[in-house]
Structure formats: structure tokens, C-alpha cells
Amino acid sequence: MSENSSEKSAGLLAKMNEKIQVTNIGGVFFIMMLLLLVAVMTINALPENIGGALFALVILGGVFFYVGNNTPILKSYLGGGSALAVVAGSALTAMGVVPHAAVVNIKTFISNDNFLEFYIVALICSAILKMDRDLLLKSAVRFLPVAFGAMIITFFVVSLSGMALGFSFKHAALYVAFPMMAGGIGAGIVPLSASYASALHQSAGDILNQLFPAVVIANLLAIIGSSLLVKFTTHSKMNGHGALLKTDEQVGGKQSAAPTMNNKQLLNGMMVALSFYIMGNILFHFIPSINAFAFMILLVILAKAFNLVPKFYEESAAMFGGMITSATTPALLAGIGLALVDMNKLLQTVTWQLVLCSLISVVTIGVAGGLLGKLFGLYPVESAIAGGMINNSMGGTGNVAVLSASDRMGLIAFAQMGNRIGGAIILVLGGLLITIL
């Protein structure tokens, strides 16, 4: 009798494990790991290293994504797990639910140890190398004018709207429009605040606090907006379902069946991605005015255009990027919320005028990106997201969140391209306008 009971219990647990999956972990084991995380955080004994940070992020990211992607209103209208991971993670930190030592450890892992950069490197190489070369070149040539055009239109619309809401044109342009399109935080509003501080003879920190809210609010709205856009255009001819260029090909162009995942190709794929990353940093060392990611994207595109990477290594890079994306996206977005989005600072400085300006910006840049994309032969939905809403984000972190919410991760290379190059142009213009105005 006891043996039968044990067998039934084991069978029930096995069924629950199979039926409920959280970030590809069986439900029963995930709950055990969650309880383990609660225990280690309660006694403030989470290891202050990569192991501790990864354990916490995979579990918390799994919870956020499971709730966000399985709750009707959140899933359908508020960006699902991607948005919830950022907002809920930030809220847990603000309320002190996650111990300060754990938050510091997570921030070190995401930013100082730069897991975020490692993630984006893998994703960019994967996205570019697995595309058909002809489609890649045609898409790139048409994409940049769309991204830059959308940014120009949005700058004037937001600045004039800001004036109508009570801001001066100068304030709306320099403290609302520019920071939202500057390419994020580290490579965007941080150097922009330094430029403003130099011209105004003020503290860069004080100016950074004024620029930060616009970036975060616009990013959250872009996450929700991209998700809604995809949801409401599912059966529309404007939706390329991941493909950017209008063609008979599907997502990413002509692709052969993916090879079976194996350790040899995963290692090779990682080293191919890191090799392009290192080459981009070498060029950045000699030409620091251009972002290392911009160099890296250019190098990967050139390598693809001239067929410099053998098929085995292309497949390996695609395999590695796919593995990193599927395994760590929820963890990464949870880390962004927990460690990089300061909810207290955001709530202290937010105003209804700023929220409305941010909404106007996301809608405008999305519509402009879609219309210009249609004009240049791109799918409007994809160009609205990758050439539009992406440029109202927190840079690399925001790109991942927006593309994750809209299920368009294959567009990461284009998103980074417009984000980095467009952001660099904004930094130059910001430095000039702050001096003039």
C-alpha cells in the first residue's frame, strides 16, 4: 500500500513537472528552487558572485515571465512578462523586498561584469549571420533612412507638444525629446548630461536626474506599444511576422533547418561572436568617437556580405545566440528591473506632462517608422518597432525588452544599428543645441 502511494505521488509530481514549465524548468523543481531563493535571501546569504546573481535572476525572471505571460490583461495589453519583469523587479528593489547586497551583486553582474553586453553580442551575431545575405543588404540600406527620418519627425512633434503642455521649446527638446532618443543610459544620457553640464556649468548628476525619467517612461510605453501593435495586426498584411523586408521569404530570410545543438558548435559559436566583439573594440580603441557596437555590427554585416564566415561557423553562431536568448532573456530583464531602473527616483520626478510627452513620442516614432518603412519597402509593423519604438528605449537593455515583448528578437541587429548610430547623432546635436539655446 505504501509503495503504491509512493508511486502515485511520484507519478503526480512527474505530471506536474511536465505540465507546468517555468523558463523550461519543471514546476515542482522550480517551486523548490524558489523556496530556496526565499530562504537564502531571508538570511541575507546569497553568494556575492556570478552564481548567486544567476540563481536569483533565473528564478525571479521565471516568476515574472510566467505571471506576465499567463495573466490575461498583462499578457494582452501591458507587455506581458517583459514589461512585468522590469516594473516588478524595480518595485521589489524600491520596497526593500530584495536585500541590498543582492541588488548590488545583480547590478555588478549585469553592468560591471557586463552580462548584458555578452548577451547582445551573442544576439547580434546570431541575427545577422543566419540571415540571407541579399535580404540583409537590401534591408540595411532601406532601414537607416527610416530610423533617422522617424527620429527627426518625432523630435519636432515632441518639442512642439511640450510647448503646448507648458514646457518651453528648449526644455522639451533638450530634456524630453533628446534623452528619449539618445541611445539609452550608459551610452546615451550619461554623456549627454556631461555635455549639458559643461555648457551650463552645473552638476552632471543633477542634470542626469532630470533626463532619467523620460528615458524610463518612454521605454516602458514602447514595450507596451510594440506588444499591442503586434497583437492588433496579427492578420494584417502590414505584419511581416519578424521579417523586415517585403519579400516572399519568411523571418530573417532564407534559412536552412537548424542543426542539432551540440557542445562543439556552441563553443565555436561563442568564440565567433566574441571575435567580432573584440575586433569592434580594437577599432573603438583607435576611433573612440564611434561606438564599439556600431563597429561590430558593421564588421558582421561585411563578413556576411562577402561570405567570409564558413557555413559551419555561421550555424554555430546562430546556435549559440539562440541558446543564450532562450535561456537567459527573462533573467536579464529581471536584472534590468532590479538593478538598473530606480523606481523611487522615477516616482519623485515624474509629472503628467512628461508622461504625456513620452506617450506622444512613442506613438509618433512608431507611426513615422511604420509609414516610412512602407515607403521604403519594409513591413510597417517591423519598421515601426525596430526603426521607431526601439529609438525610445534605454539602449541595449530597452532593445531587448521591446523586442522580447513583441516577439521580434531577430531584429536586434537593426535595432542596435539605429539605436547606436542615431544615439550618437543625438549626442552631437544635443551638445550643439545646449550651447546655442
Secondary structure, DSSP 8 states (H G I E B T S, - for coil): -HHHHHHHHHHHHHHHHHH-EETTEEHHHHHHHHHHHHHHHHTT---SSHHHHHHHHHHHHHHHHHHHHHSHHHHHHS-HHHHHHHHHHHHHHHTT-S-HHHHHHHHIIIIIS-HHHHHHHHHHHHHHHTS-HHHHHHHHHHHHHHHHHHHHHHHHHHHHHHHHTT--HHHHIIIIIHHHTS-SIIIIIHHHHHHHHHHHTS-HHHHHHHHHHHHHHHHHHHHHHHHHHHHHTTTSTT--TT--B-SS--TTSS--------HHHHHHHHHHHHHHHHHHHHHHHH-TTS-HHHHHHHHHHHHHHTT-S-HHHHHHHHHHHHHHHHHHHHHHHHHIIIII--HHHHHHH--HHHHHHHHHHHHHHHHHHHHHHHHTTB-HHHHHHHTTGGGSS-THHHHHHHHHHTT-GGGHHHHHHHHHHHHHHHHHHHHHHHHH-
